[in-house]
Amino acid sequence: MRAPICNFFDITPLGRLLNHFSGDMEVIDEELPGTLDSFFTIIFMVLATIVVISMSTPIFLAVIVPIGLLYYFAQRFYVASSRQLMRLESVSRSPIYTHFNETITGVTTIRAYSVQDRFIDESDNRVDKNQVCKYPSLIANRWLAIRLEMVGNLIILFAALFAVLNGQSNAGLVGLSVSYSLQVTQTLNWLVRMTSDIETNIVAVERIKEYGETKQEAPWELENSK
């Protein structure tokens, strides 16, 4: 509130401020805590399921590291793109708020000069530009889902294959290993997604932190002047 007018408010569009203090704060207050909670819950679920599979089929531990590396590289490749796409989507969303605020402020003038269609077209154009940035983000999400599902199927394959090749005569242990491999596939998928969401949503924290470190004007009351 006490940022210099000429150095901050004059050069920062109102739409960008509305975007940061609405969308970004929603991410920090609601989405990020829930994502962190799910992340730690899923970590314990993954560890528990891997322990159960390893106890029933110990040789399964041999493929955990290669599969873990595949998951890691898929996540790194996705996050590198997703973080930038989210920044682009956020930047393209700010002009929508700016235009909407300007339209509401000057609505009487717009109607007086009968230029409603021009402002509607401008609003549609800004929304279209925002969707151009939003759509690749959704495509990247689907790309990650397909890759994780493919790698997850490898876990099921090796769990069943090792149970058969290992000569497991106990049908209960084989069923337990395969059933938990089905479960660990889903939990590992969610683990990668939660990790990616955390790194993507941290962008909102960076922007709010940047605003929190904005240079302030002198205090209203100086200690030496009393």
C-alpha positions in Angstrom: 0.0 0.0 0.0 2.9 2.4 0.6 4.8 1.5 -2.6 6.0 4.6 -4.5 3.3 5.8 -6.9 5.6 6.7 -9.7 7.7 3.6 -9.4 5.0 1.0 -8.9 1.4 2.0 -9.4 2.0 4.1 -12.5 3.8 1.3 -14.3 1.9 -1.7 -12.9 -1.5 -2.4 -14.6 -4.4 -2.8 -12.3 -5.3 -6.1 -14.0 -2.0 -7.5 -13.0 -2.5 -6.5 -9.4 -6.0 -8.1 -9.4 -4.6 -11.2 -10.9 -1.9 -11.6 -8.3 -4.0 -10.8 -5.3 -6.9 -13.0 -6.4 -5.6 -15.9 -8.5 -2.2 -16.2 -6.9 -3.5 -15.8 -3.4 -6.1 -18.5 -4.0 -3.3 -20.8 -5.1 -1.3 -20.1 -2.0 -4.2 -20.2 0.5 -6.1 -23.2 -1.0 -4.4 -25.2 -3.7 -0.8 -25.3 -2.4 -1.6 -26.5 1.2 -3.9 -29.3 -0.2 -1.2 -30.3 -2.7 1.4 -30.5 0.0 -0.8 -32.6 2.3 -1.6 -35.0 -0.6 2.1 -35.1 -1.5 3.2 -36.3 2.0 0.3 -38.7 2.2 1.1 -40.3 -1.1 4.8 -40.7 -0.2 3.9 -42.9 2.8 1.5 -44.9 0.6 4.2 -45.5 -2.0 6.7 -46.6 0.6 4.1 -48.9 2.2 3.1 -50.6 -1.1 6.8 -51.0 -2.3 7.6 -52.7 1.0 4.6 -55.1 0.6 5.6 -56.0 -3.0 9.2 -56.5 -2.0 8.3 -58.8 0.8 6.2 -61.0 -1.4 8.6 -60.7 -4.5 12.0 -59.6 -3.3 13.5 -59.5 -6.8 11.1 -56.7 -7.6 13.6 -54.3 -5.9 15.9 -54.8 -8.9 13.6 -52.8 -11.2 12.6 -50.1 -8.7 15.6 -47.9 -9.4 15.3 -47.9 -13.3 11.5 -47.3 -13.1 12.1 -44.6 -10.5 14.5 -42.9 -13.0 11.9 -43.1 -15.7 9.4 -41.4 -13.5 11.9 -38.8 -12.5 12.9 -37.9 -16.1 9.2 -37.7 -17.1 8.5 -35.4 -14.2 11.6 -33.2 -15.0 10.7 -32.8 -18.6 7.1 -31.9 -17.8 7.8 -29.4 -15.0 10.4 -27.6 -17.1 7.6 -26.8 -19.7 4.7 -26.6 -17.3 6.2 -23.9 -15.1 6.9 -21.6 -18.1 3.4 -22.3 -19.5 1.8 -21.3 -16.2 3.8 -18.1 -16.2 2.6 -17.3 -19.7 -1.0 -18.1 -18.8 -0.8 -15.8 -15.8 0.8 -12.9 -17.8 -1.9 -13.3 -20.5 -4.7 -13.3 -17.8 -3.8 -9.9 -16.4 -4.9 -7.9 -19.5 -8.4 -9.5 -19.2 -8.8 -8.1 -15.7 -7.4 -4.7 -16.8 -9.8 -4.5 -19.8 -12.7 -5.6 -17.6 -12.0 -2.9 -15.0 -11.6 -0.2 -17.7 -14.9 -1.3 -19.3 -16.8 -1.2 -16.0 -15.3 2.3 -15.2 -16.2 3.8 -18.6 -19.4 1.9 -19.2 -21.6 5.0 -19.5 -19.2 6.6 -22.1 -19.0 3.3 -24.0 -22.8 3.2 -24.3 -23.0 6.9 -25.1 -20.8 6.4 -28.2 -22.3 3.0 -29.1 -19.0 1.2 -29.1 -20.1 -1.8 -27.2 -19.1 -4.2 -30.0 -15.6 -2.9 -30.1 -15.1 -3.6 -26.4 -16.7 -7.0 -26.7 -14.3 -7.9 -29.5 -11.4 -6.6 -27.5 -12.4 -8.7 -24.5 -12.8 -11.8 -26.7 -9.4 -11.3 -28.2 -7.8 -11.1 -24.8 -9.6 -14.2 -23.7 -8.4 -16.0 -26.8 -4.8 -15.0 -26.2 -5.2 -16.4 -22.7 -6.5 -19.7 -24.0 -3.7 -19.9 -26.4 -1.4 -20.2 -23.3 -3.8 -22.3 -21.3 -4.4 -25.0 -23.9 -0.7 -26.1 -24.2 -0.7 -26.5 -20.4 -3.6 -28.9 -20.6 -1.9 -30.8 -23.4 1.3 -31.1 -21.3 -0.9 -32.5 -18.5 -2.2 -35.2 -20.9 1.3 -35.9 -22.1 2.5 -36.6 -18.6 -0.6 -38.8 -17.8 0.1 -41.0 -20.9 3.9 -41.4 -20.1 3.2 -42.2 -16.4 0.6 -44.7 -17.3 3.0 -46.5 -19.7 5.8 -46.6 -17.0 3.2 -47.7 -14.4 2.2 -50.6 -16.6 5.9 -51.8 -16.4 5.5 -52.1 -12.7 2.5 -54.4 -13.1 4.4 -56.4 -15.8 7.5 -57.0 -13.7 5.6 -57.7 -10.5 3.6 -60.4 -12.3 6.6 -61.7 -14.3 8.9 -62.0 -11.3 6.2 -63.7 -9.3 5.8 -66.4 -12.0 9.6 -66.8 -12.8 10.4 -66.9 -9.1 8.3 -70.1 -8.8 5.9 -68.7 -6.3 3.7 -71.5 -5.3 1.7 -69.4 -2.9 -1.2 -68.0 -4.9 -2.0 -65.6 -2.1 1.4 -63.9 -2.2 1.3 -63.7 -6.0 -2.2 -62.1 -5.8 -0.9 -59.7 -3.1 2.1 -58.7 -5.2 0.0 -58.0 -8.3 -2.8 -56.2 -6.5 -0.3 -53.9 -4.8 1.5 -53.3 -8.1 -1.8 -52.0 -9.4 -2.1 -49.8 -6.4 1.5 -48.5 -6.6 1.0 -47.5 -10.2 -1.8 -45.1 -9.3 0.0 -43.8 -6.2 3.2 -43.1 -8.1 1.3 -41.3 -10.8 -0.3 -39.1 -8.1 3.1 -38.6 -6.5 4.6 -37.3 -9.7 1.6 -35.1 -10.3 1.7 -33.7 -6.8 5.4 -32.9 -7.1 4.8 -31.2 -10.5 1.9 -29.2 -9.1 3.9 -28.0 -6.1 6.7 -26.8 -8.4 4.2 -25.2 -10.8 2.2 -23.5 -8.0 5.4 -22.2 -6.4 5.4 -19.6 -9.3 2.5 -17.9 -7.4 4.6 -17.7 -4.3 7.5 -16.2 -6.2 5.2 -13.4 -7.6 3.7 -12.6 -4.2 7.2 -12.6 -2.6 8.3 -10.2 -5.3 5.5 -7.8 -4.5 6.2 -8.2 -0.8 9.8 -7.0 -1.3 8.6 -3.9 -3.2 10.5 -0.7 -2.1 8.4 1.2 0.3 8.0 5.0 0.8 9.1 6.6 4.0 6.9 5.9 7.1 4.1 8.3 7.9 5.6 9.1 11.3 9.4 9.5 11.8 10.9 8.8 15.1 13.2 11.8 15.0 10.3 14.2 14.3 8.6 13.5 17.6 
